[in-house]
């Protein structure tokens, strides 16, 4: 939150994003809490920035 408040964040990148969408509630608890925190940081940022979710196997319905 401190780094975000100083406007140091310009981009957040998540690799293997398909795992979150496909595994849902069975996804690793550590990553679930990280996703929650990233959302809080994003929502409380004084300036908007981009979030890039990448995956070689990201299905179209997950993207939608």
C-alpha positions in Angstrom: 0.0 0.0 0.0 2.9 2.3 0.8 4.5 1.8 -2.6 1.2 2.3 -4.3 0.6 5.5 -2.4 3.9 6.9 -3.7 2.8 6.1 -7.3 5.7 3.7 -7.8 3.4 1.0 -9.3 2.8 1.3 -13.1 2.0 -2.3 -14.0 1.2 -5.6 -12.3 1.7 -8.8 -14.3 0.3 -12.2 -13.3 1.7 -15.2 -15.2 -0.3 -18.5 -15.4 -3.5 -16.6 -14.9 -5.5 -19.6 -16.2 -4.8 -21.4 -12.9 -6.9 -19.0 -10.9 -9.9 -19.2 -13.3 -9.7 -23.0 -13.8 -9.0 -24.1 -10.2 -11.3 -21.6 -8.5 -11.8 -22.4 -4.8 -9.0 -25.1 -5.0 -6.4 -22.5 -6.0 -3.4 -22.2 -3.6 -4.4 -20.2 -0.5 -1.2 -18.2 -0.8 -2.2 -17.0 -4.2 -5.8 -16.3 -3.2 -4.6 -14.0 -0.4 -2.1 -12.3 -2.9 -5.0 -11.7 -5.3 -7.1 -10.1 -2.6 -4.2 -7.9 -1.6 -3.4 -6.9 -5.2 -7.1 -5.9 -5.6 -6.9 -3.8 -2.5 -3.7 -2.1 -3.7 -5.3 -1.5 -7.1 -8.5 -0.1 -5.6 -6.7 2.3 -3.3 -4.1 3.5 -5.8 -4.1 7.3 -6.3 -3.5 6.8 -10.0 -4.8 3.9 -12.2 -2.3 1.4 -13.7 -2.5 -1.6 -15.9 -2.9 -5.2 -14.8 -1.7 -7.8 -17.3 -2.9 -11.5 -16.9 -0.9 -13.9 -19.0 -1.2 -17.5 -19.8 -0.4 -19.8 -22.7 -3.6 -21.8 -22.1 -6.0 -19.0 -21.1 -9.4 -20.2 -22.5 -11.7 -17.7 -24.2 -14.5 -18.1 -21.7 -12.0 -17.4 -18.9 -10.8 -14.3 -20.7 -14.4 -13.1 -21.1 
